[in-house]
Amino acid sequence: MKKLSISLALGVLLTLGACSEYDFDSKYEDPSKVTTVSISNLMVGVFQRVKDYDLYEYNRFFGFDSQFVGKYAQTFGYTYSSSMYTPGYTPFIDSQWDNLYSALTQLRKLESLYNEESTGQQEQDEVFLLAARLQVYDFFAATVDVFGNMPFSKACTLPLTNDVQQSYAPYDKAEDIYRTILSELKEMAPRFRTIPVPRNFSTQDFINWGDMDKWERYANSLRLRLAMRVASQGELAEEGRAIIKEILENPTEYLLIEEQANNVFITNQKSGQLNFTAGSGLGDWVTNRLASGPVIDRMLSHGNYNMESSDPLTGTYVEGTDDPRILLYYNPVKIVNRNTGQTDEHRYLGTDVSVSDELTEYYNSQAEDELITTNKGFSQITQNGFFWQNDKFDMLIMASPEIHFIKAEAYAMGYGVAQDMTRAEEEFKTAVSQSIRLWYYYDSIGTGENTRRYEAPTDEAIAAFADARWKSSDYTDKLDAIITQKWVHFAFLVSREAWSDLRRTGYPSGLVFPEVAGTIPNVPNRWRYPTTEVNYNPYYKDVQAEDTYYTKLFWAK
């Protein structure tokens, strides 16, 4: 097994619910080559642990996205089998838990050092604390969305207290973790406007490079995302809607990520621990990179390729009608249609779990990639294209189209704000348009042989497509339209957010998840706690009864 995950040499050994002691004063390597532990260095340590969630690299694409959340959101393609809901490599799921508590341990030490400082020192160091805390909160909420209740308020105290008995952390309710994070994000965001920015913050902040406007927008946008997560139903629905109202009705007070220039991301630094290329890990297994038939079906007016169909345009892209992002997402295939004897060319063929085994086998053996002829079978995520193997592709933490989709949902559903379908339509069209422009931007700066194969659509063409998607009768309602287009935007790039939206809203409509005879017979609602947590945290008994694949998150439908 190729091992490419990057970690700090801190000697961190976790018992997962409680974070074990390690020598904070030992030397460790990071991009700044620091040799002593300080508040600024600990912030970098936090960033390093969280970046496995942020980066489109090996851990995510070999195990977490393509074999786990991407299956459950159907943003990655996979074929029917008795084990199709079982991830191909579970250690990469558990590693999210490990990395989270490693980051939290370093944050606890950072907080401890900060609390020991004088008022003057704290003024200079507050930005390091806030940036580290924001990254941990983003990562923590994302991990709660996978596991549910987790140790939080009392976790990772051993390095500070040396009290082993008190270091085992009880589980906080997922609702309480969300409530705390939402509250602290509100307090945190405006501080980025006024606090001093030490020179070494700008050099050690490898996310926003000292851009305080971006940090403020990131905090507000994360708060909006989490507020929408809880606004549909559940214990925090009222609180979530109040936050949405507060943010959307006060746009100058709560700045958001609304343009490409506001996007928060990590840039490939070409060397060292931040040297990565988008999509690393997709190349290890063919099953990691298969196109999703349901995604293709919603991008093409004639749907995913179906040899059994009488439609001569099945699986074809129709310019001016169909979604231009499909040209970047997947490679087309050609295949001999056994019903007609003709070769069907330029077809998009994604996997479909509802198709018969016999037809699936024919597709898998007979289809041929038109761009990379050595690839056989279903369409694949485009190699050397706008994303996969594009070292110019920034590792996006949060991008503007998502924010406009959230705003569209808020106005369409009347979550916190008055229902306003005109505003909803406006935000929806902005989101779709920005998504298309963003992905074509990364295609335009890519260096791979399969980049820039297609001209970017004109502004007029993009506007016409977004308008047609809003007016389309393909959706059951406007919420379906919004979430489906958000799901198409995320696709294989942000599968975990797509999975959360699916659990929260039940959309996109029409996805098929057949029951199988394997050990996981249906799509899980959550993932079970890591074995080490079960074995070593004595408080596990408090959550054991709910530790099933089918316990719903408090915000889920």
C-alpha positions as CSV (number, residue, x, y, z in Angstrom):
1,M,0.0,0.0,0.0
2,K,1.5,3.3,-1.1
3,K,1.8,5.6,1.9
4,L,1.8,9.2,1.0
5,S,0.0,10.9,3.9
6,I,2.0,13.7,5.4
7,S,2.3,14.1,9.1
8,L,4.3,16.2,11.6
9,A,7.0,14.3,13.4
10,L,5.6,15.2,16.8
11,G,5.4,11.7,18.2
12,V,1.7,12.2,18.7
13,L,0.1,8.9,19.9
14,L,-3.6,9.1,20.3
15,T,-6.1,7.0,22.3
16,L,-8.6,8.9,20.2
17,G,-11.2,9.9,22.9
18,A,-8.3,11.4,24.9
19,C,-5.1,12.7,23.4
20,S,-2.0,11.3,24.9
21,E,1.1,13.2,26.2
22,Y,3.9,14.1,23.9
23,D,6.9,16.4,24.1
24,F,5.8,19.7,22.7
25,D,9.3,21.0,23.1
26,S,10.9,18.5,20.8
27,K,11.9,19.5,17.3
28,Y,9.5,18.8,14.4
29,E,9.5,19.6,10.7
30,D,7.0,21.8,9.0
31,P,7.1,24.2,6.1
32,S,8.7,26.9,8.2
33,K,11.5,24.6,9.5
34,V,10.9,25.7,13.1
35,T,12.9,24.1,15.9
36,T,11.1,25.5,19.0
37,V,7.4,25.3,20.0
38,S,5.7,28.6,20.0
39,I,2.2,29.8,19.4
40,S,3.0,30.6,15.7
41,N,4.6,27.2,15.2
42,L,1.7,25.4,16.8
43,M,-0.7,27.1,14.4
44,V,1.3,25.7,11.6
45,G,1.1,22.3,13.3
46,V,-2.7,22.6,13.4
47,F,-2.8,23.5,9.7
48,Q,-0.7,20.5,8.9
49,R,-3.0,18.1,10.6
50,V,-6.1,19.6,9.2
51,K,-4.8,19.8,5.6
52,D,-5.6,16.1,4.9
53,Y,-9.2,17.2,5.0
54,D,-8.5,20.3,2.9
55,L,-6.3,18.8,0.2
56,Y,-7.4,16.8,-2.8
57,E,-4.6,14.4,-2.2
58,Y,-3.9,10.7,-1.6
59,N,-5.7,10.1,1.7
60,R,-8.9,11.6,0.5
61,F,-9.0,10.1,-3.0
62,F,-7.6,6.7,-2.4
63,G,-9.8,5.9,0.6
64,F,-12.1,8.6,2.0
65,D,-13.9,10.2,-1.0
66,S,-13.9,7.6,-3.7
67,Q,-14.5,4.6,-1.5
68,F,-16.6,6.2,1.3
69,V,-18.6,9.5,1.1
70,G,-18.4,9.5,-2.7
71,K,-20.2,6.2,-2.8
72,Y,-22.9,7.3,-0.5
73,A,-23.5,10.6,-2.3
74,Q,-23.1,8.8,-5.7
75,T,-20.7,11.5,-6.8
76,F,-18.2,8.7,-7.7
77,G,-19.1,5.8,-9.9
78,Y,-19.3,2.2,-8.6
79,T,-21.0,-1.0,-9.8
80,Y,-23.5,-3.2,-8.0
81,S,-22.1,-5.8,-5.6
82,S,-22.9,-7.3,-2.2
83,S,-20.2,-5.2,-0.7
84,M,-20.8,-2.0,-2.5
85,Y,-21.5,0.0,0.6
86,T,-18.4,-1.2,2.3
87,P,-15.4,1.2,1.8
88,G,-12.4,-0.3,0.0
89,Y,-9.9,0.9,2.7
90,T,-11.3,1.8,6.1
91,P,-8.1,3.1,7.7
92,F,-8.4,6.3,5.7
93,I,-11.8,6.9,7.3
94,D,-10.4,6.4,10.8
95,S,-7.4,8.6,10.0
96,Q,-9.8,11.6,9.8
97,W,-10.5,10.9,13.5
98,D,-6.8,10.6,14.3
99,N,-5.8,13.8,12.5
100,L,-8.6,15.7,14.2
101,Y,-7.5,14.9,17.7
102,S,-3.9,15.5,16.8
103,A,-4.9,19.0,15.6
104,L,-7.0,19.5,18.8
105,T,-4.1,18.5,21.0
106,Q,-1.9,21.2,19.4
107,L,-4.7,23.7,19.7
108,R,-5.0,22.9,23.4
109,K,-1.3,23.6,23.9
110,L,-1.5,26.8,21.8
111,E,-4.4,28.0,24.0
112,S,-2.5,27.1,27.1
113,L,0.6,29.1,26.0
114,Y,-1.7,32.0,25.0
115,N,-3.4,32.1,28.4
116,E,0.0,32.4,30.1
117,E,1.0,35.5,28.1
118,S,0.8,39.1,29.1
119,T,-1.9,41.3,27.6
120,G,0.6,42.8,25.2
121,Q,1.8,39.4,24.0
122,Q,-1.8,38.2,23.6
123,E,-2.6,41.1,21.3
124,Q,0.2,40.1,19.0
125,D,-0.6,36.4,19.1
126,E,-4.4,36.4,19.0
127,V,-4.5,36.0,15.2
128,F,-2.5,32.7,15.5
129,L,-5.0,31.4,18.0
130,L,-8.1,32.4,16.0
131,A,-6.8,31.0,12.7
132,A,-5.9,27.7,14.3
133,R,-9.2,27.5,16.1
134,L,-11.1,28.3,12.9
135,Q,-9.4,25.4,11.1
136,V,-10.0,23.0,13.9
137,Y,-13.7,24.0,14.1
138,D,-14.1,23.4,10.4
139,F,-12.5,20.0,10.7
140,F,-14.4,19.1,13.8
141,A,-17.8,19.9,12.4
142,A,-17.0,17.8,9.3
143,T,-15.9,14.9,11.5
144,V,-19.1,15.2,13.6
145,D,-21.0,14.9,10.3
146,V,-19.4,11.5,9.9
147,F,-19.5,10.1,13.4
148,G,-22.0,12.1,15.4
149,N,-21.4,12.5,19.1
150,M,-17.7,13.0,19.9
151,P,-15.3,13.9,22.7
152,F,-14.9,17.7,22.5
153,S,-15.0,20.0,25.4
154,K,-12.8,17.9,27.7
155,A,-10.7,16.2,25.0
156,C,-6.9,16.4,24.7
157,T,-6.0,17.6,28.1
158,L,-3.3,15.1,29.0
159,P,-0.3,17.2,27.7
160,L,-1.5,20.1,29.9
161,T,-2.4,18.2,33.1
162,N,-0.3,15.0,33.0
163,D,-3.4,13.4,34.7
164,V,-4.0,10.2,32.9
165,Q,-7.2,9.4,34.8
166,Q,-8.8,12.7,33.9
167,S,-7.6,12.5,30.3
168,Y,-10.2,10.1,29.1
169,A,-12.8,12.3,27.5
170,P,-16.6,11.9,27.7
171,Y,-18.6,12.4,24.5
172,D,-20.3,15.7,23.8
173,K,-23.6,15.6,22.0
174,A,-23.3,16.5,18.3
175,E,-25.9,19.3,18.9
176,D,-23.7,20.8,21.7
177,I,-20.6,20.7,19.6
178,Y,-22.4,22.5,16.7
179,R,-23.9,25.0,19.2
180,T,-20.4,25.9,20.6
181,I,-18.8,26.2,17.2
182,L,-21.6,28.4,15.8
183,S,-21.4,30.7,18.8
184,E,-17.6,31.0,18.7
185,L,-17.5,31.6,15.0
186,K,-19.7,34.6,15.5
187,E,-17.3,36.0,18.1
188,M,-14.3,35.1,16.0
189,A,-15.1,36.6,12.6
190,P,-15.1,40.4,13.5
191,R,-11.9,40.0,15.4
192,F,-10.1,39.5,12.1
193,R,-10.9,43.1,11.2
194,T,-9.2,44.7,14.1
195,I,-6.5,42.6,15.6
196,P,-2.8,43.2,14.8
197,V,-1.2,41.1,12.1
198,P,2.4,40.2,13.1
199,R,4.8,39.8,10.2
200,N,5.5,36.2,10.9
201,F,1.8,35.4,10.6
202,S,1.8,36.3,7.0
203,T,4.7,34.0,6.3
204,Q,3.5,31.1,8.3
205,D,-0.2,31.3,7.3
206,F,0.0,29.0,4.2
207,I,-3.8,29.2,3.7
208,N,-4.6,33.0,3.3
209,W,-1.1,34.4,3.6
210,G,-2.1,37.0,6.1
211,D,-5.2,38.2,4.2
212,M,-7.5,39.1,7.1
213,D,-10.4,39.8,4.8
214,K,-10.3,36.2,3.7
215,W,-10.1,34.9,7.3
216,E,-13.1,36.9,8.2
217,R,-15.1,35.7,5.2
218,Y,-14.1,32.1,5.9
219,A,-15.4,32.3,9.5
220,N,-18.7,33.8,8.4
221,S,-19.1,31.5,5.5
222,L,-18.4,28.4,7.6
223,R,-21.0,29.6,10.2
224,L,-23.5,30.0,7.4
225,R,-22.8,26.5,6.1
226,L,-23.3,25.0,9.5
227,A,-26.4,27.1,10.2
228,M,-27.9,25.8,7.0
229,R,-26.9,22.2,8.0
230,V,-29.1,22.5,11.1
231,A,-31.9,24.7,9.8
232,S,-34.0,22.1,8.0
233,Q,-35.0,20.0,11.1
234,G,-33.7,19.0,14.5
235,E,-32.9,20.5,17.9
236,L,-31.0,23.5,16.4
237,A,-33.4,24.3,13.5
238,E,-34.6,27.6,15.1
239,E,-31.1,28.6,16.1
240,G,-29.8,27.8,12.6
241,R,-32.5,29.9,11.0
242,A,-31.8,32.8,13.3
243,I,-28.2,32.8,12.3
244,I,-29.1,32.7,8.6
245,K,-31.3,35.7,9.1
246,E,-28.6,37.5,11.0
247,I,-26.0,36.9,8.3
248,L,-28.1,37.5,5.2
249,E,-29.8,40.6,6.4
250,N,-26.6,42.3,7.5
251,P,-24.2,41.7,4.5
252,T,-21.8,44.5,5.4
253,E,-21.4,43.2,8.9
254,Y,-21.1,39.5,7.9
255,L,-18.8,39.4,4.8
256,L,-19.0,36.1,2.9
257,I,-17.1,34.2,0.3
258,E,-19.1,35.5,-2.7
259,E,-16.6,35.9,-5.5
260,Q,-13.7,33.8,-6.9
261,A,-11.3,36.3,-5.4
262,N,-12.6,35.5,-1.9
263,N,-12.1,31.7,-2.2
264,V,-10.1,30.1,0.6
265,F,-7.5,27.6,-0.6
266,I,-4.0,26.1,-0.2
267,T,-1.7,26.5,-3.1
268,N,0.8,23.9,-4.3
269,Q,4.2,25.1,-3.2
270,K,6.1,22.8,-5.6
271,S,8.4,21.4,-2.8
272,G,8.3,20.3,0.8
273,Q,5.3,19.2,2.7
274,L,2.9,21.4,0.7
275,N,4.0,19.8,-2.6
276,F,0.9,18.1,-4.0
277,T,-1.0,17.6,-7.2
278,A,-4.8,17.5,-7.4
279,G,-6.4,14.1,-7.3
280,S,-3.4,12.1,-6.1
281,G,-4.7,8.6,-5.3
282,L,-7.2,8.5,-8.1
283,G,-4.7,6.5,-10.2
284,D,-4.2,3.6,-7.8
285,W,-7.4,1.7,-8.5
286,V,-9.6,2.1,-11.6
287,T,-12.6,2.0,-9.3
288,N,-11.4,5.2,-7.7
289,R,-12.0,7.2,-10.8
290,L,-15.1,5.9,-12.5
291,A,-17.7,8.4,-13.6
292,S,-21.0,8.5,-11.8
293,G,-24.0,7.6,-14.0
294,P,-26.4,9.6,-11.9
295,V,-24.2,12.7,-12.2
296,I,-24.0,12.3,-16.0
297,D,-27.8,11.6,-16.1
298,R,-28.4,15.1,-14.6
299,M,-25.9,16.9,-16.8
300,L,-27.1,15.6,-20.1
301,S,-30.6,16.2,-21.6
302,H,-30.4,12.7,-23.2
303,G,-29.1,11.1,-20.0
304,N,-26.3,8.7,-19.2
305,Y,-25.4,6.3,-22.1
306,N,-27.8,3.4,-22.3
307,M,-27.4,0.9,-25.1
308,E,-30.9,-0.4,-24.5
309,S,-32.4,3.0,-25.3
310,S,-33.9,3.8,-28.7
311,D,-32.6,7.4,-28.3
312,P,-29.8,7.9,-30.8
313,L,-28.4,10.7,-28.7
314,T,-28.2,8.7,-25.5
315,G,-25.0,9.8,-23.6
316,T,-24.1,12.6,-25.9
317,Y,-23.3,16.2,-25.1
318,V,-25.5,18.7,-26.9
319,E,-23.8,22.1,-27.0
320,G,-26.1,24.9,-25.9
321,T,-28.4,22.6,-24.0
322,D,-26.3,20.4,-21.8
323,D,-24.0,21.1,-18.8
324,P,-20.6,22.3,-20.1
325,R,-18.9,21.1,-17.0
326,I,-19.2,17.5,-18.2
327,L,-16.5,18.2,-20.8
328,L,-14.1,18.8,-18.0
329,Y,-15.3,16.2,-15.5
330,Y,-15.1,13.0,-17.6
331,N,-13.6,11.4,-20.7
332,P,-16.1,10.2,-23.4
333,V,-16.0,6.6,-24.7
334,K,-16.8,4.8,-27.8
335,I,-18.5,1.4,-27.8
336,V,-20.0,-1.0,-30.3
337,N,-23.8,-1.1,-29.8
338,R,-24.6,-4.8,-29.9
339,N,-28.2,-4.0,-30.7
340,T,-27.4,-1.9,-33.8
341,G,-23.9,-3.1,-34.7
342,Q,-22.8,0.5,-35.0
343,T,-20.1,2.2,-33.0
344,D,-21.5,4.8,-30.7
345,E,-18.9,7.5,-30.3
346,H,-18.4,10.5,-28.0
347,R,-20.7,9.0,-25.3
348,Y,-20.6,9.6,-21.6
349,L,-21.0,6.3,-19.8
350,G,-21.1,6.3,-16.0
351,T,-21.8,3.4,-13.7
352,D,-25.4,2.7,-12.6
353,V,-26.2,0.3,-9.8
354,S,-29.6,-0.3,-11.2
355,V,-28.3,-1.7,-14.5
356,S,-28.1,-5.5,-14.9
357,D,-24.8,-7.3,-14.1
358,E,-24.7,-8.6,-17.7
359,L,-25.0,-5.2,-19.3
360,T,-22.5,-3.7,-16.8
361,E,-20.0,-6.4,-17.8
362,Y,-20.5,-5.6,-21.5
363,Y,-19.9,-1.9,-20.9
364,N,-16.9,-2.7,-18.7
365,S,-15.3,-4.9,-21.3
366,Q,-16.2,-3.2,-24.6
367,A,-16.2,0.6,-24.0
368,E,-13.0,2.4,-24.8
369,D,-11.8,5.8,-23.6
370,E,-11.5,8.2,-26.5
371,L,-8.7,10.3,-24.9
372,I,-6.7,7.6,-23.2
373,T,-7.2,4.5,-25.3
374,T,-5.6,2.2,-22.8
375,N,-8.5,2.9,-20.4
376,K,-11.3,0.4,-21.0
377,G,-14.8,0.4,-19.6
378,F,-16.8,3.2,-18.1
379,S,-16.0,6.9,-18.5
380,Q,-13.4,8.1,-16.1
381,I,-12.5,11.3,-14.4
382,T,-10.4,13.2,-16.9
383,Q,-6.6,12.5,-16.5
384,N,-4.2,15.4,-17.1
385,G,-7.2,17.6,-17.2
386,F,-8.7,20.5,-15.3
387,F,-8.5,18.7,-12.0
388,W,-6.8,15.3,-11.8
389,Q,-3.0,15.7,-12.2
390,N,-3.3,19.5,-12.5
391,D,-0.6,21.0,-10.3
392,K,-2.2,24.4,-10.9
393,F,-5.4,23.4,-9.2
394,D,-5.7,25.1,-5.8
395,M,-6.8,23.0,-2.9
396,L,-10.1,24.7,-2.2
397,I,-11.2,24.9,1.4
398,M,-14.3,26.9,0.6
399,A,-15.4,28.5,-2.7
400,S,-18.1,31.1,-3.6
401,P,-20.6,28.9,-5.6
402,E,-21.4,26.9,-2.4
403,I,-22.3,30.2,-0.6
404,H,-24.7,31.2,-3.3
405,F,-26.3,27.8,-3.3
406,I,-26.9,28.2,0.4
407,K,-28.4,31.6,0.0
408,A,-30.6,30.3,-2.8
409,E,-31.9,27.6,-0.5
410,A,-32.5,30.1,2.4
411,Y,-34.6,32.3,0.2
412,A,-36.5,29.5,-1.5
413,M,-37.4,27.8,1.8
414,G,-37.8,30.9,3.9
415,Y,-35.1,29.7,6.4
416,G,-34.7,32.7,8.7
417,V,-35.4,35.2,5.9
418,A,-38.7,35.8,4.2
419,Q,-39.4,33.4,1.3
420,D,-38.4,35.2,-1.9
421,M,-38.3,33.2,-5.0
422,T,-36.9,36.0,-7.1
423,R,-33.9,36.2,-4.8
424,A,-33.6,32.4,-4.7
425,E,-33.5,32.4,-8.5
426,E,-30.9,35.1,-8.6
427,E,-28.6,33.3,-6.1
428,F,-29.1,30.0,-7.9
429,K,-28.1,31.4,-11.3
430,T,-25.1,33.1,-9.7
431,A,-24.0,29.8,-8.1
432,V,-24.3,27.8,-11.3
433,S,-22.6,30.5,-13.3
434,Q,-19.7,30.8,-10.8
435,S,-19.3,27.1,-10.7
436,I,-18.9,26.8,-14.5
437,R,-16.5,29.8,-14.6
438,L,-14.4,28.4,-11.7
439,W,-13.8,25.0,-13.2
440,Y,-13.1,26.4,-16.6
441,Y,-10.6,28.8,-15.0
442,Y,-8.7,25.9,-13.6
443,D,-8.8,24.2,-17.0
444,S,-7.4,27.4,-18.6
445,I,-4.3,27.5,-16.3
446,G,-3.7,23.7,-16.3
447,T,-0.7,22.2,-18.1
448,G,-1.9,18.7,-18.8
449,E,-2.4,17.3,-22.3
450,N,-6.2,17.1,-21.8
451,T,-6.6,20.7,-20.6
452,R,-8.0,23.5,-22.8
453,R,-9.6,21.0,-25.2
454,Y,-12.8,23.0,-25.1
455,E,-13.4,26.7,-25.2
456,A,-15.0,28.1,-22.1
457,P,-18.6,29.0,-22.6
458,T,-19.5,32.6,-23.2
459,D,-21.1,34.6,-20.5
460,E,-24.3,34.6,-22.5
461,A,-24.2,30.8,-22.9
462,I,-23.6,30.3,-19.2
463,A,-26.5,32.7,-18.3
464,A,-28.8,30.8,-20.6
465,F,-27.8,27.4,-19.2
466,A,-28.3,28.6,-15.6
467,D,-31.7,30.1,-16.5
468,A,-32.8,26.8,-18.2
469,R,-31.7,24.8,-15.1
470,W,-33.9,27.0,-12.9
471,K,-36.9,26.6,-15.2
472,S,-36.4,22.9,-15.9
473,S,-39.2,20.5,-15.1
474,D,-36.7,17.7,-14.4
475,Y,-36.8,18.6,-10.6
476,T,-39.6,17.8,-8.2
477,D,-39.4,21.3,-6.8
478,K,-37.0,24.2,-6.5
479,L,-35.2,22.8,-3.5
480,D,-34.4,19.7,-5.7
481,A,-33.1,22.1,-8.4
482,I,-30.8,23.9,-5.9
483,I,-29.4,20.8,-4.2
484,T,-29.0,18.9,-7.4
485,Q,-27.0,21.7,-9.0
486,K,-25.0,22.1,-5.8
487,W,-24.3,18.3,-6.0
488,V,-23.2,18.6,-9.6
489,H,-20.9,21.5,-8.6
490,F,-19.4,19.4,-5.8
491,A,-19.3,16.2,-7.9
492,F,-16.1,14.2,-7.1
493,L,-14.5,17.3,-5.7
494,V,-16.3,17.7,-2.4
495,S,-18.2,14.5,-1.8
496,R,-18.5,14.8,1.9
497,E,-20.6,18.0,1.6
498,A,-22.7,16.4,-1.1
499,W,-23.4,13.4,1.2
500,S,-24.4,15.7,4.1
501,D,-26.8,17.6,1.8
502,L,-28.3,14.3,0.6
503,R,-28.9,13.1,4.2
504,R,-30.2,16.6,5.2
505,T,-32.7,17.2,2.3
506,G,-33.2,13.8,0.6
507,Y,-32.1,15.5,-2.7
508,P,-31.1,15.0,-5.5
509,S,-34.3,13.2,-6.2
510,G,-34.3,9.9,-8.0
511,L,-31.1,8.4,-6.7
512,V,-31.3,4.6,-6.3
513,F,-29.7,2.7,-3.5
514,P,-30.7,-1.0,-3.7
515,E,-30.4,-3.2,-0.6
516,V,-27.6,-5.8,-0.8
517,A,-26.8,-9.0,1.1
518,G,-23.4,-7.7,2.5
519,T,-22.5,-6.8,6.0
520,I,-23.6,-3.2,5.2
521,P,-26.9,-3.8,3.4
522,N,-28.0,-0.2,3.0
523,V,-26.3,3.2,2.6
524,P,-25.1,4.2,6.1
525,N,-26.3,7.4,7.8
526,R,-23.0,7.7,9.7
527,W,-19.8,5.7,10.2
528,R,-19.0,3.7,13.3
529,Y,-16.3,4.8,15.8
530,P,-12.7,3.6,15.2
531,T,-11.7,0.3,16.9
532,T,-9.2,2.1,19.1
533,E,-11.8,4.4,20.4
534,V,-14.1,1.4,21.2
535,N,-11.3,-0.4,23.0
536,Y,-9.6,2.4,25.0
537,N,-12.1,5.1,25.8
538,P,-14.1,4.0,28.9
539,Y,-16.8,6.6,28.0
540,Y,-17.6,4.6,24.8
541,K,-20.2,2.8,26.9
542,D,-22.3,6.0,26.9
543,V,-22.6,6.0,23.1
544,Q,-22.4,2.3,22.3
545,A,-26.1,1.8,21.8
546,E,-26.1,4.5,19.1
547,D,-22.9,3.3,17.4
548,T,-24.6,1.8,14.3
549,Y,-24.4,2.6,10.6
550,Y,-28.0,3.7,10.6
551,T,-28.3,6.1,13.5
552,K,-29.1,9.5,12.0
553,L,-27.3,12.7,12.7
554,F,-29.5,15.2,14.6
555,W,-29.8,17.4,11.5
556,A,-30.6,14.6,9.1
557,K,-34.0,14.1,7.4
